[in-house]
């Protein structure tokens, strides 16, 4: 009998947790629109509000400041808006400053035109340059422009953790607003929206063992919120129109509770991550020096195409992701690797290993065994030299 497959691509999407599945089945069996005033509607609404409290607790937020969306991309695009609500009026944002290694949903600029988006450089470990950010904020202020800064808390490819609290403090000096995409960080490192000092934080359920198709915007204060992306209904306090997906939201809430408990496993995850880094000879670690997530590793074998390695591991029963993408038969290099100025041959070799709630120590051990077999086949000379 073939050995069971090993799934090490949690940063793309974590497996659905059993607790989440059961809660969603229960919610699917119930009747009622959460906006209806009858008993069934009130019962559905109660489930949504319970989930709102659970998601808020994951990031230390006020539940009334949580807005549910269809996922992380919608949450990011909603927040990246040149028009904000501020009390009874509006606040105009002139410029969007984004880190060069952001998720594509942020790099695209949301609702800002391309001419109003500026990219901020990162160093070789993927950490944002506070010097470059400060210069961009100072220039914007000198020109009479208000900026919105968007920097992810932890990178989806490398796991690099950004100094978001420092970034927010710097932005405040110039009257800028700050958004952080905490989708990869939640449930892997402690996240506290107040300690980060940001105005907006975004989340996605399926990264923490919840369902695909559920996300959230968390507001850091009472003054500013983005104008809704979807209009035409009063759901989510007029912040996001459309009938709430009660089952998905319920699943998100349960996953958030479970993810809080996962934080106790971060020390073990860090040991497993470092074990892979040590034993995956002759791999080059592409995010080794910076503070990073405990369960994410970016590595590659110089000169060996990432797609080749991903396919070879897949045939051995191990699922990982490529840091580079193949489009129209041409190998492309990840924008994250390019921003970090990783040499071309290494950037094309970059793969990502990420794990989480369902991973076991035996999975990690078996991965290193599989890696050795694959290397003996694909890079025998290099393996023997190592």
Phi, psi and omega in degrees: 000134180294145178293147178297149180291154178248123181259112180235051180224045183296332180289340173279325180172123181279150174301148179293129180287146178302320180297323179292315180302313181296318180294323180290321177298318178299318180292323179293331180283345181275158179248146173133140174267131185296349178265355181277152185265351179285177186302317181295320178294319179295325178295319178295318179298321179298322178295318179298316183290327175296318178295323179299319178294321181294316179293319178300319181297330180298330183237018176065036186253167171282125182304331181290351182258012179260127178242121180279143179227183179276359180158182183293321181296314178298320179299314180296313182296323178297315183292324183281074186235135177284356178234126181238151168280139174218102187063232179270356182244201180235155176236127181268136176247128187267333192215141176247123178251121183234148174292147184292344182252019183293163173298148180306329180293339175266317179302329179292344173092002180058237182263010175274141174292153182305328181287353181249015180245131178236137178264137179253132186293158174237165178270188184294345176261359179090010179275136182298140176281110178293331178295312179294321179296315179300319179295319180294319179293320180295318179296316179299316180296320179296330179271004179075026182253140175265135184249154167244125179257132178234114181222126180291147180290321178217137184284140183287336181265315186257340184081000181301131180264129181272150177281068189297322180298319177294319179299315181296318179297319178295315181299322182300326181298337183247015177071020181273155172266159184226133173241139171234130173277105183258021187299319180276338185278324185301131179082355180245327171224157177298137179232124179228111186298326179291317180295326178288330178075026183264161178273329184219140177224137182240150185223162176220136186291320191285353174279344183242019178093012174266187181281155169290148177092020176220134179211184181203148166255132176244125181269137184276343181211187184263352191269317190240137173213152181287148172296143185298144174281318179254124182238165178120005179201164184264009182298157180051043179054043179065019179264343180200102183288154178121141180302130180295138175277087190301314182298317180293320179295319176300315178299320178300315181299314179295319178298323178296318176300314181295321181295326176298320178292330180298337183301335178291345182263001187297325179296316178294320179299319180299320178296318179295317178302314182289330176296317177298315181300325181282321188266347182278059178286138005257043185293152173257129179280123186261002176207060189265333188269328185282158171299132186213170181299148183287346187234022182232136182218130175247123184210168178191164178253116185307124178091350180257118183302137180302319181299322179297316182291319179299316180294317180298317178293321179299319179294337177269002177092020181237127180258118172226177179245156174270140175283340176251163183239152179251122182228124178056036176081000181249137180279125178255161179253135179306139177297334178293314179296320179297316181296329179276359181059038175288135179307145187306314184296325178284321180297321179290344181265355190292127170236163180239131172248125180217141183222182185186218194304326183265000182282142178242165178297326178293329175298317180294318179297317181291326177300314181295327176293315179297317179304314180301317179296316181295319180294322179296334179272318187269331182221058187298320181295317180293320181297317180294322180294324179292000000 
